[in-house]
């Protein structure tokens, strides 16, 4: 292996380590459990349980997995990658009825998400991590897949 090849390999390894360390420093990364007592949905009902898992993805952004047990006991899982470029990206299996989601990182502890259906805005939400990194809130409002207006305030505890 030439000296140039060794340097290139070392550089790539260092970039990979840097990316992992930066992702580990992201306050959203981890498992967040919905605190039912501190949350409210209008109209209801609240789910029996829900958790959000955020994992770093290559190139920036996060993979989001939402696992919910609905009020009537049905298990629901949604997975998507949220890119921080503010542009709509296609999604599938959204409870919101969205076919595209645009995500924008406002600052270290704040993310804004806009859900679209056929190019029209369905809903928007803002996620915020507390200064101590132990709680996350998510405030959303928009139109449900049934055409009804809704507002949600979700409070999560980091696991």
Secondary structure, 3 states (H helix, E strand, C coil): CCHHHHHHHHHHHHHHHHHHHHHHCCCCCEEEEECHHHCEEECCCCCCEEEEEEEECCCCCEEEEEEEECCCCCEEEEEEEECCECCCEECCCCCCCCCEEEEEEEECCEEEEEEEECCEEEEEEEEEECCCCCEEEEEEEEECCCCCEEEEEEEEEEC
